[in-house]
Amino acid sequence: REFDLIVNQTRNSDEGQKVFARLSSVTARFLDVKLRLMGSVIRDEAAHRAVVQQQPLVELFPQSPASRCMKQIADRLLARGSSMEPGQATLRIGPVDSGAK
């Protein structure tokens, strides 16, 4: 089985890569699951402000770091041009503390 992964609330893209590598290793070893990294979303105060204002982040703050990350992920999904196959699922895990300092 394969799953696409989006790492949420990272400090930067390197942290997203590190979280993906650790999680991918564990899921492959113990669950016989392959993960594909779709991207990561940087922790951004604008996201909190959008939640408080009950508005979509990408509409309220389209140039914020988190909005740009989400747009890149959306572009990757659109470029794939395929819909979910039977048996695929979406799993949201976040925020993730990678332990990186």
C-alpha positions in Angstrom: 0.0 0.0 0.0 1.1 3.5 -0.7 0.1 6.8 0.9 0.8 10.4 0.1 2.1 12.4 3.1 2.0 16.1 3.8 4.0 17.2 6.9 2.3 20.0 8.7 3.7 22.9 10.8 7.4 22.5 10.0 10.0 25.1 10.7 11.3 24.7 7.2 11.4 22.2 4.3 14.5 20.4 5.7 12.5 19.6 8.8 9.7 18.3 6.6 12.2 16.0 4.8 13.5 14.7 8.1 10.1 13.9 9.5 9.2 12.2 6.2 12.4 10.1 6.3 11.8 8.9 9.9 8.1 8.2 9.3 8.7 6.5 6.0 11.3 4.2 7.6 9.0 3.2 10.4 6.0 2.6 8.2 8.0 0.6 5.7 9.5 -1.5 8.5 6.5 -2.2 10.7 3.4 -1.6 8.4 4.6 -2.6 5.0 3.5 0.8 3.7 5.3 3.1 1.3 5.0 6.8 1.8 5.4 9.5 -0.9 6.1 13.1 0.3 3.8 15.6 -1.3 5.4 18.5 0.6 5.4 20.2 3.9 3.5 23.2 5.2 5.6 25.7 7.2 4.4 26.9 10.6 2.9 30.3 10.0 1.2 32.8 12.3 -1.0 33.7 9.3 -2.7 30.3 9.6 -3.7 31.0 13.2 -5.1 34.4 12.2 -7.1 32.9 9.4 -8.6 30.3 11.8 -9.5 33.1 14.2 -11.2 35.0 11.4 -12.8 31.8 10.1 -11.5 32.5 6.6 -9.4 30.3 4.2 -5.7 30.9 4.7 -5.0 31.0 0.9 -7.7 33.6 0.4 -6.9 35.8 3.4 -3.1 35.6 3.2 -2.3 34.3 -0.2 1.4 35.3 0.0 2.0 33.8 3.4 4.6 31.1 3.7 2.0 28.4 4.6 -0.2 29.5 1.6 2.7 29.2 -0.8 3.4 25.7 0.6 -0.2 24.7 0.1 -0.2 26.0 -3.5 2.9 24.0 -4.3 1.3 20.8 -2.9 -1.9 21.5 -4.8 0.1 22.0 -8.0 1.8 18.6 -7.4 -1.5 16.9 -6.9 -3.0 18.5 -10.1 0.1 17.6 -12.1 -0.4 14.0 -11.2 -3.7 14.1 -12.9 -5.1 11.1 -11.2 -7.9 10.7 -8.7 -7.8 8.5 -5.7 -7.9 4.8 -6.5 -10.2 2.4 -4.6 -8.7 1.5 -1.3 -6.7 4.7 -1.0 -7.1 6.8 2.1 -6.2 10.2 3.4 -4.5 10.5 6.8 -3.8 13.7 8.6 -1.1 13.8 11.3 0.0 17.1 12.7 1.5 19.1 14.1 4.5 16.8 14.2 7.4 17.4 16.6 10.3 16.0 14.8 12.6 16.4 17.8 14.9 18.6 15.7 16.2 21.7 17.5 
